[in-house]
Amino acid sequence: MLDNKSIFEQSLVNHIYFASTIRYFCTSIGLAFYRNNQDYIDKAVALGRRATGITDLAIKYMNKEIADEVVKSEVYITPYTKDLDLLTEELFGVNLELQIDKDLNILKTRGDVIFNKEIMDKIDNLNNQALILANDFKKFCLEIKEKLDRQELFSYLYPDFFTYMYDEISVYARDIERILSKNDYTDFYLGEYTYYFNESLRKSALFVRGFLDTIHQDYFDRLSYYEAAFADLILKYLKNNNDPGLNVETVELVTNYKELITEIIEKVLKAELYFITPPVTLDNFLTNINVYLFILQYARTINN
């Protein structure tokens, strides 16, 4: 059974990552449609604004201890977030309503929090708002995916990318439900997380490879290596999920993959690589890696 401190911290870490992920997903979705699908663009914008509202409240309520972890782990703002957002604004002529510097300053100046009834009621309300948002976003992705499959819509995002987004936010919804029920993590639950994130990073390697200009064969091959490596790692977890050596192997693989994605982002910002996706999408892939490293560290802590 979760105590108030755990509910508070787990809730806010979830919202900082997943709600901001919905915001980035909505940006990518909105930019992937033609103007003849303005209704889908408008709905993506509206969902993105709701996600921003959840993130803003999470930052407002956050205490110093967890804010320090969020900043250090780069699960919300990476060193490239601002530049990638600005590049996206420039390339697409959109306003992403940037407040990154403000958010980072707020996170770095958080104070202590008393876990009284007032703050816990606010967290409970925030969790319920976030659960509604997550389920609404999932329905949106499912509707688009089904119409793309029937060739009733055109998007520059692959149909399977909508499955990828649906799956990621399904994890968010399930974890909110867990917290609302005051259930702590179990080994089985952490094992499911491990499977999900390995699969998520495998797919991200496929997507980054698929968005890349085909002239860059070297990066195509390196991304293909990581797609295969994560697929192999998934099989190892399915055969022996309790092998402690897998955590070490996973951390090494994810860390190396992070170095590749970081290198790719730096080359994009120097105009040395070209991708057929908004630059903000690449930052979301990087934060996804950072969240997995955060979870792997947490799993290592509770198993020692």
Backbone bond lengths (Angstrom), bond angles and torsions (degrees), N, CA, C in turn:
res aa  C-N    CA-C-N  psi(-1)  N-CA   C-N-CA  omega(-1)  CA-C   N-CA-C  phi
1 M - - - 1.466 - - 1.531 109.55 -
2 L 1.312 117.12 129.54 1.458 121.74 -178.35 1.526 111.23 -75.49
3 D 1.343 115.63 139.76 1.456 119.36 171.14 1.527 108.98 -89.15
4 N 1.344 116.84 174.40 1.463 120.46 -175.23 1.518 112.69 -60.95
5 K 1.321 117.08 -38.99 1.463 120.71 -178.78 1.537 110.36 -62.95
6 S 1.332 116.53 -43.38 1.465 120.40 -179.70 1.524 111.02 -67.29
7 I 1.328 116.92 -41.74 1.467 120.73 177.25 1.519 109.80 -58.89
8 F 1.320 115.95 -46.14 1.457 122.67 -178.98 1.530 110.58 -59.52
9 E 1.329 116.46 -52.73 1.461 120.41 -173.92 1.526 112.28 -70.24
10 Q 1.325 117.20 -45.17 1.465 119.81 -178.62 1.526 110.98 -65.89
11 S 1.319 117.08 -37.18 1.464 120.84 178.05 1.519 111.00 -61.39
12 L 1.318 116.66 -50.43 1.457 120.25 -173.33 1.523 112.54 -70.80
13 V 1.330 117.55 -36.52 1.469 119.69 175.44 1.527 109.82 -62.35
14 N 1.335 116.15 -42.86 1.468 120.60 176.91 1.524 111.82 -57.54
15 H 1.324 116.31 -49.20 1.464 120.24 -175.55 1.522 111.86 -67.79
16 I 1.324 116.52 -38.63 1.461 119.85 179.51 1.523 110.63 -58.63
17 Y 1.341 116.77 -43.07 1.466 118.82 -179.40 1.532 111.82 -82.10
18 F 1.326 116.97 -57.53 1.459 119.41 -169.58 1.532 113.25 -71.92
19 A 1.325 118.60 -38.08 1.466 118.96 178.73 1.530 110.36 -66.90
20 S 1.335 116.64 -40.06 1.466 118.16 176.82 1.529 110.84 -68.92
21 T 1.346 117.33 -29.14 1.458 121.00 174.30 1.526 110.74 -64.56
22 I 1.322 117.21 -42.21 1.467 120.25 176.14 1.526 109.79 -59.77
23 R 1.321 116.59 -40.88 1.472 120.32 178.46 1.529 110.29 -59.38
24 Y 1.333 117.12 -46.63 1.464 120.26 -179.86 1.522 111.20 -67.87
25 F 1.325 116.71 -39.94 1.460 119.53 176.43 1.529 110.44 -59.02
26 C 1.321 116.10 -43.84 1.468 120.22 -178.92 1.524 111.43 -64.34
27 T 1.322 117.35 -36.58 1.466 120.61 175.14 1.519 110.40 -61.11
28 S 1.347 116.73 -47.16 1.462 120.69 179.80 1.524 111.36 -63.40
29 I 1.321 117.07 -41.26 1.468 121.04 179.66 1.521 110.40 -63.44
30 G 1.327 116.72 -47.97 1.456 120.63 -178.02 1.514 113.09 -60.86
31 L 1.339 116.15 -35.42 1.463 120.33 -178.63 1.534 112.72 -82.25
32 A 1.332 117.25 -7.68 1.460 121.19 -176.75 1.525 113.44 -94.73
33 F 1.354 117.18 -3.59 1.459 121.10 -179.72 1.523 111.55 -106.28
34 Y 1.342 115.13 151.07 1.458 120.71 170.32 1.526 109.38 -77.54
35 R 1.330 115.16 165.26 1.471 120.31 -177.33 1.524 112.94 -66.08
36 N 1.336 117.36 -18.74 1.466 118.04 177.22 1.528 111.88 -71.11
37 N 1.319 116.64 -8.31 1.465 121.79 173.02 1.528 110.23 -113.30
38 Q 1.333 116.10 44.37 1.455 121.80 -176.88 1.520 112.12 -59.33
39 D 1.340 117.19 -30.56 1.462 119.54 179.94 1.523 111.34 -63.29
40 Y 1.346 116.72 -36.92 1.465 119.67 177.53 1.531 111.12 -72.87
41 I 1.312 115.94 -36.23 1.468 119.92 175.88 1.528 109.83 -62.10
42 D 1.329 115.91 -45.92 1.475 120.56 -178.78 1.528 111.40 -63.65
43 K 1.338 115.97 -39.86 1.463 118.54 179.78 1.528 110.84 -67.39
44 A 1.339 116.70 -37.71 1.469 120.16 177.18 1.522 110.36 -62.98
45 V 1.333 116.62 -42.06 1.467 120.93 178.52 1.526 110.42 -62.18
46 A 1.342 116.46 -44.28 1.466 120.52 -178.60 1.529 111.49 -63.97
47 L 1.332 116.90 -42.89 1.467 120.12 177.76 1.526 110.78 -65.44
48 G 1.329 116.71 -38.13 1.457 120.99 178.09 1.518 112.10 -62.68
49 R 1.328 116.75 -38.70 1.469 120.27 178.40 1.534 111.42 -68.40
50 R 1.331 115.72 -37.67 1.469 118.36 175.75 1.529 110.51 -63.48
51 A 1.331 116.54 -40.17 1.465 121.00 178.33 1.519 110.86 -63.89
52 T 1.341 116.61 -40.11 1.463 120.47 177.11 1.520 110.66 -61.86
53 G 1.339 116.67 -38.67 1.465 120.45 177.76 1.518 112.27 -62.31
54 I 1.349 117.08 -40.30 1.466 121.01 177.26 1.525 110.23 -63.99
55 T 1.332 115.86 -44.29 1.471 120.34 179.90 1.522 110.97 -62.63
56 D 1.329 116.86 -43.35 1.469 120.72 -179.88 1.532 111.10 -59.27
57 L 1.329 116.76 -42.08 1.468 120.01 179.58 1.528 110.88 -68.36
58 A 1.327 116.75 -38.46 1.467 119.96 178.28 1.530 110.60 -60.68
59 I 1.321 116.21 -42.11 1.468 120.47 177.74 1.533 110.46 -65.69
60 K 1.314 115.97 -40.77 1.467 121.16 -179.40 1.525 111.78 -61.32
61 Y 1.339 117.23 -40.52 1.465 121.16 -175.74 1.522 113.19 -85.03
62 M 1.307 118.58 -18.11 1.461 122.35 -169.84 1.529 112.67 -62.56
63 N 1.325 115.22 142.35 1.468 120.29 176.63 1.527 110.52 -95.08
64 K 1.310 115.94 171.66 1.471 120.93 -173.75 1.518 112.05 -61.93
65 E 1.331 117.01 -42.89 1.463 120.56 -174.37 1.530 111.72 -59.66
66 I 1.322 116.26 -50.32 1.464 118.93 -177.03 1.525 111.08 -77.14
67 A 1.333 117.65 -30.29 1.468 120.44 176.80 1.524 110.72 -62.54
68 D 1.330 116.40 -40.51 1.467 120.25 177.50 1.524 111.16 -60.67
69 E 1.342 117.01 -40.45 1.461 121.23 178.65 1.525 111.38 -65.69
70 V 1.335 116.35 -40.91 1.464 121.54 -179.91 1.526 110.61 -63.05
71 V 1.342 116.69 -45.63 1.465 120.87 -179.80 1.526 110.23 -65.25
72 K 1.325 116.77 -46.14 1.465 121.62 -177.47 1.528 111.88 -64.70
73 S 1.323 117.34 -38.81 1.459 121.71 -176.18 1.520 113.25 -83.09
74 E 1.335 116.91 -11.98 1.475 122.56 178.78 1.534 111.77 56.01
75 V 1.345 115.60 41.42 1.457 119.88 177.99 1.528 111.49 -88.00
76 Y 1.323 117.07 -6.40 1.467 120.84 177.59 1.520 111.31 -119.57
77 I 1.324 116.60 -53.39 1.458 122.05 179.58 1.523 108.87 -121.64
78 T 1.331 116.60 122.46 1.456 121.37 175.98 1.533 108.62 -97.77
79 P 1.331 117.82 170.86 1.472 119.42 176.76 1.529 113.31 -62.70
80 Y 1.363 117.16 -12.07 1.457 120.95 -175.03 1.530 113.31 -109.70
81 T 1.324 116.98 -4.35 1.467 120.40 -173.17 1.527 112.23 -57.71
82 K 1.299 117.05 -49.86 1.461 120.10 -176.47 1.524 111.44 -62.58
83 D 1.330 117.11 -46.91 1.472 120.26 -177.82 1.526 111.52 -65.18
84 L 1.332 117.49 -38.63 1.461 120.26 179.13 1.524 111.34 -69.65
85 D 1.321 116.93 -37.26 1.468 120.36 175.66 1.528 110.75 -64.13
86 L 1.323 116.06 -44.76 1.464 120.02 -179.61 1.523 111.27 -64.42
87 L 1.344 116.96 -39.93 1.460 120.68 178.16 1.533 110.47 -64.31
88 T 1.321 116.39 -39.25 1.466 120.34 177.64 1.524 110.43 -63.67
89 E 1.323 116.95 -43.36 1.464 120.55 177.28 1.531 110.60 -59.14
90 E 1.316 115.76 -43.74 1.472 120.46 -177.24 1.525 111.49 -67.16
91 L 1.319 116.96 -43.69 1.463 121.04 -175.67 1.529 112.93 -72.26
92 F 1.336 116.26 -34.32 1.457 119.79 -173.59 1.531 113.57 -107.70
93 G 1.332 117.36 -4.22 1.451 119.98 179.08 1.509 112.98 63.34
94 V 1.335 116.26 39.00 1.462 121.26 -179.63 1.522 109.55 -117.67
95 N 1.326 115.32 163.53 1.452 121.91 175.72 1.522 108.52 -112.31
96 L 1.317 116.98 111.85 1.459 121.43 -178.95 1.530 112.74 -88.77
97 E 1.328 116.52 6.44 1.470 121.77 177.78 1.530 110.67 52.69
98 L 1.335 115.14 56.18 1.461 121.62 -175.63 1.521 112.03 -64.82
99 Q 1.323 115.74 135.18 1.461 120.93 172.62 1.533 109.41 -144.32
100 I 1.337 114.20 31.78 1.462 120.38 -173.67 1.520 112.15 -61.87
101 D 1.346 117.22 -46.93 1.466 120.00 -179.44 1.525 110.83 -61.16
102 K 1.326 115.96 -41.33 1.468 120.87 178.86 1.529 110.61 -63.39
103 D 1.352 116.47 -46.23 1.464 120.42 -179.48 1.519 111.26 -61.41
104 L 1.330 116.74 -44.07 1.460 121.12 -178.65 1.523 110.46 -63.65
105 N 1.325 116.94 -40.24 1.463 120.93 178.46 1.520 111.18 -64.47
106 I 1.339 116.28 -41.77 1.471 120.15 178.49 1.519 110.48 -63.08
107 L 1.332 116.63 -44.28 1.462 120.08 -179.44 1.530 111.56 -61.63
108 K 1.327 116.19 -37.61 1.462 120.19 -177.36 1.530 112.94 -76.91
109 T 1.332 117.54 -11.57 1.465 120.34 -177.62 1.526 111.34 -117.77
110 R 1.334 117.40 24.07 1.462 121.08 179.41 1.524 110.57 -67.75
111 G 1.323 115.73 147.98 1.453 121.04 175.80 1.523 110.79 -105.91
112 D 1.311 116.72 -171.41 1.459 121.75 178.43 1.525 110.02 -79.12
113 V 1.325 115.64 158.24 1.463 122.04 -179.61 1.512 109.19 -127.47
114 I 1.323 116.25 138.78 1.461 121.72 173.41 1.529 107.46 -95.39
115 F 1.320 117.05 125.20 1.466 120.85 -174.48 1.529 110.48 -83.97
116 N 1.323 115.12 65.53 1.464 120.42 -179.89 1.530 110.51 -91.89
117 K 1.329 116.05 -179.55 1.474 120.77 -176.91 1.524 111.58 -61.89
118 E 1.313 117.13 -36.82 1.459 120.35 -177.67 1.530 111.35 -61.64
119 I 1.334 116.68 -49.03 1.460 119.04 -177.84 1.527 111.07 -70.69
120 M 1.342 117.59 -34.97 1.456 119.78 -179.24 1.529 111.01 -70.46
121 D 1.332 117.41 -32.95 1.469 120.37 174.45 1.532 110.21 -64.09
122 K 1.329 116.28 -38.28 1.466 120.21 178.06 1.533 110.99 -65.82
123 I 1.328 116.12 -40.78 1.461 120.51 178.91 1.526 110.40 -65.91
124 D 1.326 116.68 -40.81 1.460 120.69 178.58 1.531 110.80 -62.42
125 N 1.321 115.96 -42.73 1.466 120.36 178.29 1.533 110.85 -64.88
126 L 1.336 116.14 -41.12 1.464 120.70 178.64 1.529 110.63 -62.95
127 N 1.329 117.26 -41.80 1.459 120.92 178.95 1.530 111.50 -61.72
128 N 1.318 116.32 -40.98 1.465 119.67 179.44 1.534 111.45 -67.88
129 Q 1.337 116.65 -39.66 1.466 119.83 175.18 1.532 110.83 -61.26
130 A 1.330 115.55 -43.37 1.465 120.69 -177.55 1.529 111.01 -66.43
131 L 1.328 117.16 -36.60 1.462 120.52 179.36 1.527 110.58 -65.14
132 I 1.324 116.48 -41.61 1.474 120.28 176.61 1.524 110.27 -62.35
133 L 1.339 116.92 -44.33 1.468 121.25 178.45 1.523 110.74 -60.35
134 A 1.328 117.16 -47.12 1.471 120.89 -178.33 1.526 110.79 -59.77
135 N 1.326 116.82 -43.79 1.465 119.89 -179.49 1.529 111.67 -68.81
136 D 1.325 117.05 -36.20 1.470 120.29 176.49 1.524 110.75 -65.21
137 F 1.334 116.55 -40.53 1.469 120.01 179.12 1.520 110.62 -65.97
138 K 1.324 117.36 -41.08 1.463 120.77 178.06 1.526 111.06 -60.03
139 K 1.316 117.25 -43.76 1.471 120.96 178.20 1.524 110.64 -61.67
140 F 1.324 116.43 -39.75 1.460 121.81 179.00 1.523 110.59 -61.85
141 C 1.337 116.90 -47.22 1.471 121.34 179.15 1.522 110.92 -62.86
142 L 1.322 116.77 -42.61 1.459 120.98 -178.34 1.530 111.06 -63.95
143 E 1.326 116.05 -42.33 1.467 120.37 178.67 1.524 111.04 -61.42
144 I 1.337 116.79 -45.91 1.468 120.44 -179.82 1.522 110.76 -64.57
145 K 1.340 116.43 -45.79 1.476 120.91 -179.73 1.528 110.57 -56.87
146 E 1.317 117.15 -45.77 1.460 120.41 -178.49 1.524 111.15 -64.43
147 K 1.328 117.85 -38.43 1.464 120.67 179.74 1.524 111.50 -73.12
148 L 1.312 117.39 -34.54 1.464 119.82 174.93 1.519 110.18 -64.35
149 D 1.328 116.81 -42.12 1.459 120.78 179.69 1.531 111.95 -62.55
150 R 1.340 115.84 -31.32 1.472 120.16 179.78 1.535 111.92 -91.82
151 Q 1.332 116.67 4.39 1.464 123.27 -177.67 1.535 111.64 57.32
152 E 1.313 114.96 40.24 1.465 121.68 174.51 1.526 111.37 -100.61
153 L 1.333 116.21 -5.50 1.463 123.44 177.41 1.518 108.35 -142.71
154 F 1.358 115.22 157.20 1.459 120.27 170.08 1.521 108.48 -125.35
155 S 1.313 115.34 133.96 1.465 122.09 176.41 1.511 108.37 -140.01
156 Y 1.339 116.01 147.62 1.464 119.83 175.30 1.526 111.93 -76.57
157 L 1.327 117.40 -4.72 1.453 121.20 172.62 1.527 108.87 -94.20
158 Y 1.336 115.86 138.96 1.459 120.15 179.12 1.529 110.82 -63.41
159 P 1.337 118.37 148.90 1.468 119.73 174.39 1.528 112.72 -53.97
160 D 1.351 116.56 -38.70 1.466 118.81 -179.08 1.523 112.26 -68.27
161 F 1.350 117.45 -20.90 1.463 118.61 176.37 1.530 109.82 -67.49
162 F 1.318 116.96 -30.74 1.465 119.88 176.44 1.533 110.79 -71.29
163 T 1.335 116.21 -32.08 1.466 119.59 172.16 1.520 110.40 -65.56
164 Y 1.326 115.79 -42.12 1.473 121.82 177.78 1.531 110.35 -58.38
165 M 1.334 117.22 -47.14 1.463 121.22 179.49 1.524 110.87 -65.53
166 Y 1.323 116.61 -42.15 1.471 121.53 178.43 1.526 110.12 -58.55
167 D 1.331 116.73 -46.45 1.467 120.66 -178.45 1.525 111.43 -64.25
168 E 1.331 116.57 -41.92 1.462 119.21 -178.76 1.523 111.30 -63.26
169 I 1.318 117.44 -44.03 1.455 119.57 -177.95 1.524 111.49 -77.31
170 S 1.333 117.59 -19.86 1.467 120.71 171.08 1.523 110.45 -63.55
171 V 1.336 115.91 -38.31 1.469 120.44 175.85 1.529 109.91 -60.77
172 Y 1.321 116.06 -43.01 1.477 122.28 177.82 1.528 110.29 -59.09
173 A 1.330 116.95 -50.22 1.462 120.90 -177.71 1.525 111.31 -61.14
174 R 1.328 116.25 -43.45 1.467 119.53 -179.95 1.525 111.42 -64.53
175 D 1.321 117.07 -36.98 1.458 118.76 -178.52 1.527 111.19 -73.56
176 I 1.321 117.68 -33.88 1.466 119.64 173.97 1.529 109.82 -62.16
177 E 1.320 116.60 -43.68 1.468 120.55 178.73 1.526 111.06 -60.97
178 R 1.347 115.96 -39.66 1.467 119.99 176.90 1.519 110.96 -60.49
179 I 1.324 116.58 -45.53 1.464 120.82 -178.53 1.531 110.94 -67.44
180 L 1.323 116.56 -41.53 1.473 119.73 178.04 1.529 111.12 -61.31
181 S 1.343 116.35 -30.14 1.473 120.67 177.21 1.526 111.99 -85.79
182 K 1.338 116.48 -1.75 1.473 124.04 178.23 1.523 112.59 62.73
183 N 1.327 116.16 33.90 1.466 120.90 177.49 1.521 110.06 -96.50
184 D 1.318 116.63 133.86 1.459 121.06 178.87 1.519 109.58 -80.49
185 Y 1.333 116.05 169.34 1.454 121.20 174.01 1.530 109.78 -63.20
186 T 1.315 116.81 145.04 1.454 122.69 171.26 1.529 107.62 -118.13
187 D 1.336 116.40 165.10 1.462 119.59 177.47 1.529 110.43 -58.92
188 F 1.338 116.18 -39.04 1.458 120.20 179.19 1.521 110.69 -63.19
189 Y 1.352 115.52 -42.69 1.459 119.98 -178.98 1.522 110.45 -64.49
190 L 1.335 116.68 -43.43 1.460 120.33 178.12 1.528 110.61 -64.79
191 G 1.340 116.65 -33.78 1.452 120.03 176.45 1.523 111.64 -64.24
192 E 1.331 116.85 -39.49 1.466 121.01 176.22 1.528 110.50 -64.51
193 Y 1.333 115.93 -39.98 1.462 120.40 176.85 1.524 110.16 -59.17
194 T 1.330 115.80 -44.44 1.457 120.60 -179.39 1.522 110.90 -60.38
195 Y 1.338 115.60 -46.24 1.469 119.13 178.55 1.523 109.96 -60.59
196 Y 1.339 116.80 -46.41 1.465 120.01 -177.55 1.530 111.25 -59.61
197 F 1.333 117.54 -48.65 1.459 119.31 -174.87 1.527 111.96 -69.75
198 N 1.328 118.26 -35.07 1.466 119.01 174.52 1.528 110.31 -61.74
199 E 1.325 116.76 -42.73 1.454 120.92 178.07 1.530 110.78 -67.01
200 S 1.330 116.62 -39.09 1.458 121.14 179.23 1.527 111.42 -62.80
201 L 1.330 116.72 -43.50 1.466 119.58 179.64 1.529 111.13 -71.93
202 R 1.331 117.16 -33.12 1.470 119.45 174.10 1.529 109.78 -59.74
203 K 1.324 116.05 -46.21 1.464 119.64 179.92 1.522 111.67 -67.60
204 S 1.325 116.82 -36.82 1.462 118.58 -179.64 1.525 110.53 -62.76
205 A 1.346 117.15 -37.51 1.469 120.17 176.47 1.528 110.47 -62.11
206 L 1.333 116.89 -39.64 1.458 121.13 176.59 1.520 111.53 -63.41
207 F 1.335 116.39 -43.88 1.463 120.10 -177.79 1.525 111.24 -67.98
208 V 1.333 117.19 -45.81 1.463 119.74 179.23 1.523 109.38 -60.10
209 R 1.324 116.94 -42.03 1.466 121.14 176.88 1.528 111.24 -61.69
210 G 1.322 116.18 -41.82 1.458 120.70 -178.48 1.514 114.00 -70.72
211 F 1.347 116.84 -26.52 1.462 120.95 179.26 1.532 112.38 -85.15
212 L 1.330 116.94 -10.74 1.467 122.58 -172.50 1.523 111.76 -81.12
213 D 1.333 116.57 141.09 1.459 122.33 172.13 1.532 108.43 -57.82
214 T 1.319 116.69 127.16 1.470 121.25 -171.81 1.528 114.30 -66.92
215 I 1.329 117.45 -8.98 1.469 119.53 177.79 1.530 111.47 -67.66
216 H 1.331 117.39 -20.19 1.471 121.51 -175.51 1.531 109.84 -93.96
217 Q 1.310 116.39 72.37 1.466 122.09 -176.00 1.523 112.17 -62.82
218 D 1.339 116.62 -33.54 1.467 119.25 -178.15 1.522 111.24 -63.17
219 Y 1.321 117.35 -43.23 1.460 119.71 178.71 1.524 111.26 -72.67
220 F 1.325 117.02 -33.31 1.462 121.17 174.77 1.528 109.79 -57.70
221 D 1.332 116.36 -45.13 1.463 121.22 -178.66 1.527 111.30 -68.40
222 R 1.322 117.04 -41.27 1.470 119.83 -179.50 1.526 111.48 -65.59
223 L 1.325 116.76 -38.81 1.460 120.63 177.15 1.528 110.78 -68.38
224 S 1.328 116.42 -35.88 1.469 120.82 176.26 1.528 110.54 -62.40
225 Y 1.330 116.64 -38.00 1.461 121.03 177.87 1.533 110.51 -59.96
226 Y 1.333 117.21 -45.65 1.464 119.67 -177.72 1.526 111.67 -71.05
227 E 1.328 117.64 -33.49 1.465 119.16 174.96 1.525 109.67 -59.11
228 A 1.328 116.73 -45.60 1.466 121.37 179.67 1.528 111.61 -68.79
229 A 1.336 117.21 -38.00 1.463 121.21 -178.19 1.526 111.17 -65.49
230 F 1.328 116.97 -41.16 1.470 119.11 178.21 1.527 111.02 -70.17
231 A 1.327 117.31 -34.83 1.466 120.26 175.86 1.528 110.22 -62.57
232 D 1.327 116.67 -41.72 1.466 121.67 178.45 1.526 110.88 -65.61
233 L 1.329 116.61 -39.67 1.464 120.92 179.90 1.524 111.18 -65.55
234 I 1.315 116.92 -38.28 1.473 120.97 177.22 1.527 109.80 -58.76
235 L 1.333 117.36 -43.76 1.464 120.95 179.36 1.532 111.03 -62.37
236 K 1.316 116.86 -38.50 1.471 120.44 178.89 1.527 110.77 -64.37
237 Y 1.351 116.89 -40.59 1.463 119.58 177.89 1.524 111.57 -66.28
238 L 1.319 116.75 -37.39 1.465 120.02 179.68 1.529 111.17 -66.80
239 K 1.330 117.16 -31.68 1.463 121.47 179.82 1.527 112.04 -79.57
240 N 1.343 116.93 -38.18 1.469 119.74 -176.53 1.527 109.51 -152.16
241 N 1.310 115.80 81.10 1.465 121.48 -176.12 1.524 112.81 -67.10
242 N 1.342 117.51 -20.57 1.470 121.34 -175.49 1.527 114.02 -93.10
243 D 1.306 117.85 2.52 1.462 121.41 -179.83 1.529 109.43 -69.43
244 P 1.360 118.23 113.04 1.469 120.41 -178.11 1.518 113.23 -63.21
245 G 1.329 116.63 -23.68 1.458 119.92 179.46 1.515 112.90 -68.08
246 L 1.342 116.65 -21.25 1.458 120.06 179.98 1.522 111.93 -66.99
247 N 1.330 116.41 -32.50 1.465 118.89 178.57 1.520 110.30 -63.47
248 V 1.333 117.05 -43.52 1.468 121.87 179.28 1.524 109.91 -64.12
249 E 1.342 116.29 -45.23 1.461 120.78 179.69 1.527 110.99 -62.49
250 T 1.335 116.23 -39.52 1.465 120.94 -178.92 1.520 111.29 -66.99
251 V 1.324 116.38 -45.32 1.467 120.37 179.01 1.525 110.53 -58.61
252 E 1.334 116.62 -42.51 1.464 120.44 179.88 1.527 111.20 -64.01
253 L 1.345 116.97 -45.22 1.457 121.03 -178.83 1.527 110.83 -65.19
254 V 1.330 116.86 -45.75 1.465 120.65 -178.13 1.526 110.46 -65.56
255 T 1.337 116.61 -39.75 1.465 120.67 178.63 1.528 110.91 -62.81
256 N 1.328 116.98 -42.82 1.470 120.67 178.58 1.530 111.17 -66.34
257 Y 1.327 116.28 -38.44 1.466 120.47 177.53 1.529 110.01 -64.93
258 K 1.320 116.03 -38.37 1.464 119.92 177.27 1.532 110.30 -60.27
259 E 1.324 116.96 -40.34 1.465 120.23 179.05 1.530 110.99 -61.52
260 L 1.332 116.73 -38.29 1.465 119.87 178.69 1.529 111.21 -67.78
261 I 1.328 117.60 -46.35 1.465 120.63 179.80 1.525 110.58 -63.58
262 T 1.323 116.79 -38.37 1.466 121.03 176.70 1.528 110.79 -62.67
263 E 1.333 116.36 -43.58 1.473 121.13 177.78 1.530 110.56 -61.11
264 I 1.325 116.17 -42.39 1.464 121.16 179.32 1.526 110.53 -62.25
265 I 1.324 117.05 -45.78 1.465 121.10 -179.97 1.526 110.84 -60.88
266 E 1.326 116.24 -43.95 1.466 119.70 -179.87 1.528 110.86 -62.17
267 K 1.328 117.63 -37.32 1.464 120.56 178.37 1.526 111.68 -71.47
268 V 1.325 116.75 -33.94 1.478 119.98 174.70 1.521 109.87 -62.16
269 L 1.314 117.06 -44.67 1.461 121.31 -178.59 1.526 112.00 -67.97
270 K 1.337 116.85 -21.03 1.470 121.34 175.51 1.527 111.82 -95.63
271 A 1.347 116.64 5.81 1.478 122.98 -179.24 1.527 111.55 61.65
272 E 1.342 116.68 35.58 1.461 121.36 178.80 1.524 112.31 -104.02
273 L 1.320 117.54 -9.76 1.455 122.98 174.92 1.522 108.35 -134.75
274 Y 1.346 116.30 150.85 1.466 120.51 -179.59 1.528 109.42 -127.14
275 F 1.334 115.69 132.08 1.457 122.13 178.40 1.524 109.63 -127.28
276 I 1.337 116.12 144.69 1.464 119.84 177.71 1.531 109.78 -91.77
277 T 1.334 115.61 54.24 1.459 122.03 176.23 1.520 107.33 -152.84
278 P 1.327 118.86 150.91 1.471 119.48 177.93 1.530 111.20 -57.89
279 P 1.313 118.38 140.78 1.470 120.89 -179.79 1.527 114.19 -54.22
280 V 1.346 117.85 -30.90 1.464 119.76 -179.40 1.523 111.67 -61.53
281 T 1.337 117.54 -26.31 1.468 120.52 179.29 1.523 110.87 -61.69
282 L 1.324 117.09 -37.78 1.459 121.27 -179.89 1.522 111.11 -65.79
283 D 1.327 117.27 -36.75 1.464 120.15 178.61 1.522 110.37 -66.55
284 N 1.322 116.85 -35.05 1.459 119.70 177.56 1.522 111.33 -65.33
285 F 1.338 117.09 -38.04 1.464 120.10 175.55 1.533 110.41 -61.95
286 L 1.324 116.99 -38.06 1.464 120.57 179.95 1.525 111.50 -68.39
287 T 1.328 117.65 -43.19 1.474 119.27 178.75 1.525 110.60 -65.56
288 N 1.328 117.23 -32.46 1.465 120.74 176.31 1.525 110.72 -60.28
289 I 1.323 116.04 -41.62 1.465 120.91 176.50 1.534 110.22 -63.45
290 N 1.328 116.61 -44.43 1.463 120.79 -178.37 1.524 112.02 -62.96
291 V 1.327 116.63 -38.08 1.464 120.11 177.88 1.528 110.45 -64.38
292 Y 1.324 116.90 -41.59 1.462 119.68 179.54 1.532 110.92 -63.94
293 L 1.318 117.39 -41.90 1.466 119.95 176.58 1.527 111.08 -62.04
294 F 1.335 116.65 -37.06 1.470 122.61 176.94 1.530 109.71 -61.81
295 I 1.329 116.94 -45.09 1.467 121.74 -178.91 1.528 110.84 -68.38
296 L 1.331 117.38 -40.06 1.465 120.92 178.83 1.521 110.88 -62.10
297 Q 1.333 116.30 -38.56 1.467 120.53 177.32 1.519 110.06 -66.25
298 Y 1.333 116.68 -40.44 1.474 121.26 178.63 1.526 110.06 -63.70
299 A 1.333 116.50 -44.31 1.472 120.61 179.84 1.528 110.25 -61.91
300 R 1.315 116.87 -39.95 1.468 121.20 178.98 1.524 110.60 -64.35
301 T 1.324 116.89 -37.13 1.466 122.28 -179.08 1.531 111.02 -65.29
302 I 1.343 117.03 -47.51 1.467 119.61 -175.10 1.526 111.69 -76.49
303 N 1.340 116.73 -17.27 1.479 118.93 179.50 1.514 112.81 -91.21
304 N 1.343 116.43 -6.54 1.474 120.01 179.65 1.522 110.86 -97.40
